[in-house]
Amino acid sequence: MRLYNRILLAVSALLLATFACTQAGEVITDAEATRRALPTATVVIFELDAAEFDVGDKVVIVGGKFGALVPLYGSACVQFFSSQVLYGTDVEVLGLQECDDNVWYQIEGLIGQGWLLVDNIVSVEEFELLEAEKLGTPRPTE
């Protein structure tokens, strides 16, 4: 009986290896696998005269109607938000679009990508000043 079990185990291992080889398909290099795995995003970039921030600027999300949670929209010019992000989250501007006299910014950060109205973001320097005011530190006068 032991011989039968060993033969069955050996045949099973060979069949498994055969199936694995036929399922493997294309063999690619590590660099090619990394290139294929990295997400590619289409960034919409518009030049607007009314834009406060440029593509590549680092900005911080500040509160809106929902207090500490700020709506993050799936696309610009929509009325329904897809998720929410926390006040004080650092993000980068990827693109911008004007819609109905509002400037929308496409942002990306640890929270992912989405669109925000200009009212919901400030520069890093402005955010630091806002936080200092909350703690009772007066704003420096220029």
Beta strands, then each sheet from edge to edge (+ up, - down):
strand 1: 58-61
strand 2: 69-72
strand 3: 83-86
strand 4: 90-99
strand 5: 102-109
strand 6: 112-117
strand 7: 121-123
sheet 1: 6+ 5- 4+ 1- 7+
sheet 2: 2+ 3-
end
